[in-house]
């Protein structure tokens, strides 16, 4: 998925957004770092208590909708926490902002078919930063030292532009729409 973004990107940034977020989610699952928000027993007790409040004819649908999985935002935080933290800091000024805006953009696009709260430039920054986070995770998994991850971020022209765009579009000084 990441290679397709590099070598055969879609014409529309929205398609690239869905691709890169999908790559991030698949990588997160593949790394086996999923942590359930609740223990199995705690989740079962909460779900059973909620199901008692739902009419019987809707319980199946309600039960299927309740999951004990990390959210996209949780997954993005986890991925940002794995590579060298100085490299991540060079890539983006604010992990919270990136995770929040990426989640909002994906959810808006997936559920509404549009991203009215994001500018075109912000969407590009989200796609590029998320791509870089996935790549840094792959490099981390391959055992690339943090010093080399930082060098790559400083020396690679496209990653330098990505970091610059992140400072412009994904810094907390910008208010959410």
C-alpha positions as CSV (number, residue, x, y, z in Angstrom):
1,X,0.0,0.0,0.0
2,X,2.8,2.4,0.9
3,X,4.7,1.5,-2.3
4,X,1.6,2.3,-4.3
5,X,1.5,5.7,-2.8
6,X,5.1,6.3,-3.8
7,X,5.0,4.8,-7.3
8,X,1.4,4.9,-8.4
9,X,-0.5,7.4,-6.3
10,X,-4.2,7.9,-6.9
11,X,-5.2,11.2,-8.5
12,X,-7.3,12.2,-5.5
13,X,-5.8,12.9,-2.1
14,X,-8.9,11.3,-0.5
15,X,-8.0,8.0,-2.1
16,X,-4.4,8.3,-0.8
17,X,-5.8,9.1,2.6
18,X,-7.8,5.9,2.8
19,X,-4.8,3.9,1.4
20,X,-2.3,5.2,3.9
21,X,-4.6,4.9,6.9
22,X,-5.4,1.4,5.8
23,X,-1.7,0.7,5.6
24,X,-1.2,2.1,9.1
25,X,-4.0,-0.1,10.5
26,X,-2.8,-3.2,8.8
27,X,0.8,-2.6,10.0
28,X,-0.4,-2.0,13.6
29,X,-2.3,-5.4,13.5
30,X,0.6,-7.1,11.8
31,X,3.1,-6.0,14.5
32,X,0.9,-7.6,17.1
33,X,0.9,-4.6,19.3
34,X,-2.9,-4.4,19.7
35,X,-3.9,-3.9,23.3
36,X,-7.5,-4.4,24.2
37,X,-9.0,-1.3,25.9
38,X,-10.7,-3.6,28.5
39,X,-9.9,-7.0,29.9
40,X,-12.1,-9.8,28.3
41,X,-14.1,-10.2,31.6
42,X,-14.6,-6.4,32.1
43,X,-15.7,-6.0,28.5
44,X,-18.1,-8.9,28.6
45,X,-19.7,-7.5,31.8
46,X,-20.1,-4.0,30.3
47,X,-21.5,-5.4,27.0
48,X,-23.9,-7.6,28.8
49,X,-25.1,-4.7,31.0
50,X,-25.6,-2.6,27.9
51,X,-27.4,-5.3,26.0
52,X,-29.9,-5.6,28.9
53,X,-31.0,-2.0,28.0
54,X,-31.5,-2.8,24.3
55,X,-34.8,-4.2,22.9
56,X,-34.3,-7.9,22.0
57,X,-34.9,-7.3,18.3
58,X,-31.9,-4.9,18.1
59,X,-29.5,-6.8,20.4
60,X,-27.7,-8.6,17.6
61,X,-26.9,-5.4,15.7
62,X,-25.9,-3.6,18.9
63,X,-23.7,-6.5,20.0
64,X,-21.9,-6.6,16.6
65,X,-21.3,-2.8,16.8
66,X,-19.6,-3.0,20.2
67,X,-15.9,-4.0,19.9
68,X,-13.1,-4.3,22.3
69,X,-10.4,-3.0,19.9
70,X,-8.2,0.0,19.8
71,X,-9.5,3.0,17.9
72,X,-7.7,4.4,14.8
73,X,-6.4,7.2,17.0
74,X,-5.0,4.6,19.5
75,X,-3.3,2.8,16.6
76,X,-1.7,6.0,15.3
77,X,-0.4,6.8,18.7
78,X,1.1,3.3,19.1
79,X,2.8,3.6,15.7
80,X,4.2,7.0,16.5
81,X,5.6,5.6,19.8
82,X,7.7,2.8,18.2
83,X,10.4,4.5,16.0
84,X,13.1,6.8,17.4
85,X,11.3,9.6,19.2
86,X,13.8,12.2,18.1
87,X,13.0,11.2,14.5
88,X,9.3,11.4,15.2
89,X,9.8,14.9,16.7
90,X,11.7,16.0,13.6
91,X,8.9,14.6,11.4
92,X,6.0,16.3,13.1
93,X,5.6,18.9,15.8
94,X,2.5,17.4,17.5
95,X,1.6,13.7,17.5
96,X,-1.7,14.5,19.2
97,X,-2.7,16.9,16.4
98,X,-1.6,14.5,13.7
99,X,-3.5,11.5,15.2
100,X,-6.6,13.7,15.8
101,X,-6.7,15.3,12.4
102,X,-5.9,12.0,10.6
103,X,-8.7,10.2,12.5
104,X,-11.2,13.0,11.8
105,X,-10.3,13.1,8.1
106,X,-10.6,9.3,7.7
107,X,-13.9,9.2,9.6
108,X,-15.4,12.1,7.7
109,X,-14.4,10.6,4.4
110,X,-15.5,7.0,5.3
111,X,-18.8,8.0,6.8
112,X,-19.8,11.2,4.9
113,X,-17.9,10.8,1.6
114,X,-16.1,14.2,2.1
115,X,-13.7,16.0,4.3
116,X,-15.3,19.4,4.9
117,X,-13.2,20.2,7.9
118,X,-9.8,19.8,6.2
119,X,-8.1,21.8,3.5
120,X,-6.5,20.2,0.5
121,X,-3.0,21.1,1.9
122,X,-3.8,19.6,5.3
123,X,-4.9,16.4,3.7
124,X,-1.7,16.2,1.8
125,X,0.3,16.7,5.0
126,X,-1.7,14.0,6.7
127,X,-1.1,11.5,3.9
128,X,2.6,12.3,3.8
129,X,3.2,12.3,7.5
130,X,1.3,9.0,8.0
131,X,3.2,7.5,5.1
132,X,6.5,8.5,6.8
133,X,5.3,7.1,10.2
134,X,4.6,3.7,8.5
135,X,8.0,3.8,6.8
136,X,9.8,4.7,10.0
137,X,8.0,1.7,11.7
138,X,9.2,-0.6,8.9
139,X,12.8,0.7,9.3
140,X,12.5,0.3,13.1
141,X,11.4,-3.3,12.6
142,X,14.4,-3.9,10.3
143,X,16.6,-2.8,13.2
144,X,17.7,0.6,11.7
145,X,19.2,2.6,14.6
146,X,17.6,5.8,15.7
147,X,20.5,7.9,14.6
148,X,20.1,6.6,11.0
149,X,16.3,7.2,11.2
150,X,17.1,10.9,12.1
151,X,19.7,11.2,9.3
152,X,17.2,9.9,6.8
153,X,14.6,12.5,7.9
154,X,17.2,15.3,7.6
155,X,18.7,14.2,4.3
156,X,15.8,12.9,2.2
157,X,14.3,15.8,0.2
158,X,10.8,14.4,0.3
159,X,10.8,13.8,4.0
160,X,12.2,17.2,4.7
161,X,9.3,18.7,2.8
162,X,6.9,16.4,4.7
163,X,8.3,17.6,8.0
164,X,7.9,21.2,6.8
165,X,4.3,20.7,5.8
166,X,3.6,19.0,9.1
167,X,4.9,22.1,11.0
168,X,2.6,24.2,8.8
169,X,-0.5,22.1,8.8
170,X,-0.4,19.8,11.8
171,X,0.8,22.2,14.5
172,X,-1.5,22.8,17.5
173,X,-1.6,26.5,16.7
174,X,-4.2,25.8,14.0
175,X,-7.7,25.4,15.4
176,X,-9.9,22.5,14.4
177,X,-12.8,23.5,12.1
